[in-house]
Amino acid sequence: MTPTTAPLAEAAEPILSVNNIEVIYDHVILVLKGVSLSVPRGGITAILGANGAGKTTTLKAISNLLHAERGEVTKGSIIFDGAQVQSLSPNQLVRSGCIQVMEGRHCFGHLSVEDNLMTGAFTRKDGAAAIRDDLELVYQYFPRLRERRTSQAGYTSGGEQQMTAIGRALMSRPKMILLDEPSMGLAPQLVEEIFEIVKKLNEEQGVSFLLAEQNTNVALRYAKYGYILESGRIVLDGEAKALRENDDVKEFYLGVGGEERKSFRDVKHYKRRKRWLA
């Protein structure tokens, strides 16, 4: 990977545009309802919300992994790097530069850490020397993986497995990584370490990130822009700084404020912003 300087989010063109998509499982269960979002080239964008809000489904719709779970995008469009990608296979999408790091890490437990990393380069055809260079780059960002490179991945810690999963994605030379719940099951110190590496990859390598996170506090510190999902709909979006200072976000997602409201959708001023009614 050639180091680049990530452009400012405000000025960058979108590398990803999701336009009013609906997702249905088993031909009857409507999960996503008119979701629209964009990720600027070289930016970090967060999808926030509680468990079951539709964050993972949104990422799988983009990465074309829904079919394995009997799901499909029935309306709307997904444009990555200037081209519609709904008809591409996951393998073709990886070749085009978009890859997903799944929730729960999903390392090949019986393989070594280094073998796991090398599986990320299976779509590449630029030669062994270039792949080895990128492996060395991964070890520079994740020095702990260099120390554990011969260890069986299934016997490494949760943090090391998350690093392995992100490093494996980097081996495909991505333009954008879809990162699903990177903080899940990790100690706070490890969460900070993972997000600091994501920040460095974004700034130094120009990799765009779309993060799906329940940990709203940490996500809004590293992302530039955020979307909040509830029950398959985007209920609020804005610059990360503005969302951190929003009283309703503080109450519902940052644990600050009263407990009288049970849903973000009960907030009247918020209802006027419902994009699916526009």
N, C-alpha and C positions, 0 to 999 in steps of 0.2 A: 504494500500500500504506500502510495506517495503522500507525504504530509501536505495538507492544505490548510488554509485558514477559513474557518466557517464564517459565512457572511452574517450580518446582523439579521435577526428573525424578521424585523419589520420590513426590511428592504428586499428580502429574498423571495424568489418565486417559489410556489409550492412544488415540492417533489412528489407529494401525495395529495390527492383531492378525492374525498369520499362524498358523493352527492346523493342525498336523500334515499339511502338504501333501506330496504326491508329484508329481514332474514326470517325464513320459516323453516322449522324442523318438522320432519315427518309429514309434510304437506299440510299441516293444520295448526301448528303452534307458532304464533307470531312472537318473535323474540326481540328483534330490532324494528323500530317504527320511525322511519323517516330520519335516520341519522346522517348528519352532514358534518364533516370536519376537514381540516387541511393541516399539513405539516410543511413548514417552510424548508427549503433546501438548506442544509447545514444547521437546522434548529433542533431543539428538544421540546416535544409537546407531550402533555400528560392527559390520559383519560382516567378520570377519578370516579369513585362511587363505591357503594357497599358491595358485598358479596352477592352475586346474582343480578347485578344491575345491567349486565350485558357487555362488560369490558372485554372479556376473553372472546366472546362471539364476534365482537367488532374486529379484533385482531385476526381471528381466523377467517372472517369474510375477506379481509384484505389479502391474507396469505394463501387463500384458496384451499384451506384445510377443512372446510365445512362438510364436504361430501363424505368424508370418512365417518361423520357423525349424523348422516342423513339430513343435513341442513343445506340450504341454498339461498343465494341472493335472488330475490324475486322482482325487485324494483330498484331503480337507481343505477348509478355507475361508479366505478372505482378507477381512477386514473393515476398511474404511477410513472413518473419520469416522462410525461407527455403522451403516454399510450394507455388505452383501456386494457385492463388486465383480467377481467372476469373470466375470460375463456382460457387463460393460461393454466397449465398444471403447476403445482407447487414447485416442481423441479425447474420449469421454465422461468418461473418468477424469481427463483434464487439466481438463475443465470443472468436475469435482467438487473439484479442488484438489490432485491428486497428479501429479507429472511427473518423468520420469527424464532425467538428464544422462548420456548414453551414454559408455562407455569409448572413449577415442580422440578425444573432443571432437566430431567430425562436424559441423563448420561447413559452411555453403554457401560453398565456396571462391571462386566467381565473384561473390558478392555482397559489398557493403561490410560493415564491422563493424556499422554502424547498421542496415542492411537485415536483417542476421542477427538483431539484437535485435528488430526489429519483427515478424519472423515468429513470435516467441514469443507475440504478442498476437492470433494469428489466431482464437482461440476467444472472444475478448471482445466484448461488445456494449454496453459502457458509454461509448462515445464517444471521439472523437479527443483531447479535452482530458485525460481521465483517463489515456489511454495515453501521451501526451506527459509528463504528470507522473511516471509510473512510469519512463519512459525517462530523465528527469532524475535520478530516484532511483538508477537503475542506474549512471549516470555518477558519482554521488556515491560509491558503493561501489567503483567501478572507474574511477578517474580516468584510468588509462592508455587505457581504451577511448574516452574523450572525445577524447583526442589522436589516436587512430587511427580515428575513426568513419568517415572517408571512404575508408580504405584497404581494398583487396580482402582479404577474410578469409584467403584461401589463401596470402597473402604475409606474414601476421603470424607472430609467434613462437608456439611451443607454449604458453607461459604466457598470451599474449594470446588464443589460441584457446580455452583452457580458461576464461578469464574471460568470453569471448563466449558460450560454451555455458551457463555458469551464469547470466549476465545474461539470456540468451534465455529460460531457464526462469523467471526472476523476472518477466519480462514477462507471464506467464500468471496472475500473482497467486496463487501456490501456497500451500497450507497445509503441504505436505510436498514435499521434493525427495529423490529417490533418486539418489545421487551415486556413479557407478561409477568407481573407480580414478582419483580426481582427481590423484594424484601421479605417474601414469605418464608417464615420459619427461621429467620436469621437474627442473631443478636444485634442490637443497635449499633455497636461498633463496626460489625461486618457490613451492615447496611450502608453506613457512611462510606466505608472503603469501596464498596461496589459502585455507589453513585459518584464518588470522586473519580473513579476510573472511567465511568460513562462520560463524565464531563470532559476529561482529558481526551478521550477518543473523539468526542464531538469537536473540541477546539483544535486539536492537533491533526486529526485525520479527516475532518470534515464529514464524519458519518452522522446522518440524521437519525433521530430516535423518536419513536412513538411508544411511550410508556403506559402500561395499564397498571394502576396501583391503588390499593386500599389505604396505604400509608400517605394520606394527603399532605401531611406536614412536610415530610422529606421530599415528596415529589414536587411540591410547589416551590421548594428552595432551589431545585436544580432545573426545572422546566422553565421555558420562557412563556408558554401559553398553556391553558388548561381547559378541558371540557369535563363537565360533571354529568354523569349518566344516572338516571333513575328509571327502573322498570323498562329498559330498552329505548329510552328517549333522552336526548340531550336537554337538560333543564337549565343549564347555565354555562357560559363560557366567557373567557376573557384573559387578559394578561395575568401571569402568575402573581405578580405583585398585587394587582387589584383583587384577585380572588383571595389572597391571604388576608387582605384588609376588609373583606366583605363580612358584615356582621352575621349573615345567615350561614356562610361557609364556616366561620368560626364556631358557630353554635352546632351545626350538624356534623361537621367533618373534622374540626380541630379540638372539639371538646370544651369550647368556651361559650358560656351563656346559659340561658334557662333550658328547661326540659319540657315546656308546655307544648311545643310543636312536635309532631311525629313524622312529618314528611316535608321535604323541601317544597313540594308542590302546593302546600298550604299557604305559602307566602304570597300575598296578593300582588306585590310589585313584581315578583318573579313570574307569576302567571302571565303577565302582559308580555313577557319575553319569549313565550313558548314558540319556538321556530316552526313546529309542525302545524301550527294554526295560521301561520303567516301566508 
